[in-house]
Amino acid sequence: MSYTACKQGSSSSEQDSAVFNKDSLTQHIKILASDSFEGRKPFSAGEVKAVDYIETTFKRLGLEPGNGNSYIQDVPMVEITPTSDPVMKVQSAKGNFDLQRTTDFVVSTENTDSVISLKNDELIFVGYGVVAPEYKWNDYAGIDVKGKVVLVLVNDPGFGTEDSTIFKGNTMTYYGRWTYKYEEAARQGAKACFIIHNTKAASYPFSVVQNSWGSSNLYLDKKDNKEPHLALQGWVSADAAKKLFAAAGKDTSLIVSANKNNFKAVSFNEKLSLNVKVKAKYNLSHNVIAKITGSKRPDEYVLYTAHWDHLGIGKPDEKGDSIYNGAIDNASGSAALLEIARAFKNLKEKPERTVLFLSVTAEEQGLLGSAYYATHPIYLLNKTVANINMDGINPMEKTNDVIITGSGQNDLEDYVADVAKTQGRYLAPEAHPEAGHYYRSDHFSLAKVGVPALDCSGGIDVVGKGKEYGKKQEDDYTANRYHRPADQFDGKWTFEGGMQDMQILFSVGKKLANETKWPQWKAGSEFKAIRDKNKPLAD
């Protein structure tokens, strides 16, 4: 994630604002993002180093092990390495052509068969690929896609139309996330699903997809899971999509029509062929967890999370650098987790509720470590008061504004607003609600099981320099560093903004840890019903 999508917190008192150490924070980042950690990809030597470093730091800080007598939670996963043909062959009434691997398409699979093939399989355009009864929307109505390949648009229906009556307008719902697209296509019985990339709709360039897909990918070990899954899944570039549309005799008017709830899926009368060889390796990755046991309500939990992993070693950039160090994403969030743990441990009085510090694996592979914890919790979820997540912190100057990702979800944003006021800061609207950042980091795994989860950022209104300056920083990171080898430690970073932001999350967590109140989901949140069904035992 970009640091502007995940910056966190600030403090409510002078005592709170003195707890962090810039040198300590910086040293954690420098070590975790060093070349010797090889980009911290799960199953690599970099994982061993990262997990050992975090566990050792927890021990040094005097934190208790969070999983019985251990600081480790094993996460069973499978590493799948697909190698596709160099081209995907397309047959159409207007002639045959090839799409080039990586340039035109990327492909992945959760299937562990040794060879997976498309063999002249029919391609069907299903709009946004959404089935949402509450919005009276079904892109699969009247079409049978069993055993076929579906082509879908990224984001929600109505994206880019400025029509606030379609879904949530410019604010993405989970229906807009690429993960949902594949899940729904699988439920519909499709053999494969390709998403048409659009930089604005996805909120990142096609290069991010190219760097993240097409090599080895990790998945939770689901050998005994009977849920439907696709044989193949992937993305096609905007240019490749134009070729597919043109060969089918279609133009952009078809995409426009997909924004109406009477849209009907359309067969392109095109046949796709592609062979993919698959290697699968089962192994264990690891979450790292520590705790400070509460003094009065030890069986109620405030959970801090940050992911330790990044992308490892991959495609070299224009400078020949192939190590994806992930300094901001997410060595910085991991460092913040360690610093906040130190701050809690150094409090004169222990928190009344137990505070958990969970460093999770495989966020970059689909929130896998947090998803595993959410389905295999060490501590009861209906006794978990809240989750506070850190996916990158601001390495630059302080900001006047604070942004709640997914504003309107739960009461935690009100806690943030109260603390922000003590810093003289204000809440600003989310800059890119269409990007669906609330569904893109580990807090989402906890939200899905009903735990109120917080993700907030420091915004772009840089103190003394303004919004234009901050926006330029944000855009530079997204375009030139996010999920690229250039996300390396920079000695010019001041971390003034990050230190300011960390204070908010520390203060919010401290309040949660010392009160008896249980924050709730707000009316209209898609997660409220889950929490209401599984009421906290103290309620």
Beta strands, then each sheet from edge to edge (+ up, - down):
strand 1: 64-65
strand 2: 72-84
strand 3: 87-91
strand 4: 97-100
strand 5: 105-108
strand 6: 115-125
strand 7: 131-132
strand 8: 137-138
strand 9: 149-153
strand 10: 192-196
strand 11: 217-220
strand 12: 232-236
strand 13: 266-292
strand 14: 297-307
strand 15: 312-313
strand 16: 323-324
strand 17: 353-360
strand 18: 384-389
strand 19: 401-404
strand 20: 426-428
strand 21: 453-454
strand 22: 456-457
sheet 1: 1+ 13- 2+ 11-
sheet 2: 1+ 13- 3+ 4-
sheet 3: 1+ 13- 6+ 9+ 10+ 12+ 5-
sheet 4: 1+ 13- 17+ 14+ 18+ 21+
sheet 5: 7+ 8-
sheet 6: 15+ 16-
sheet 7: 20+ 19+ 22-
end
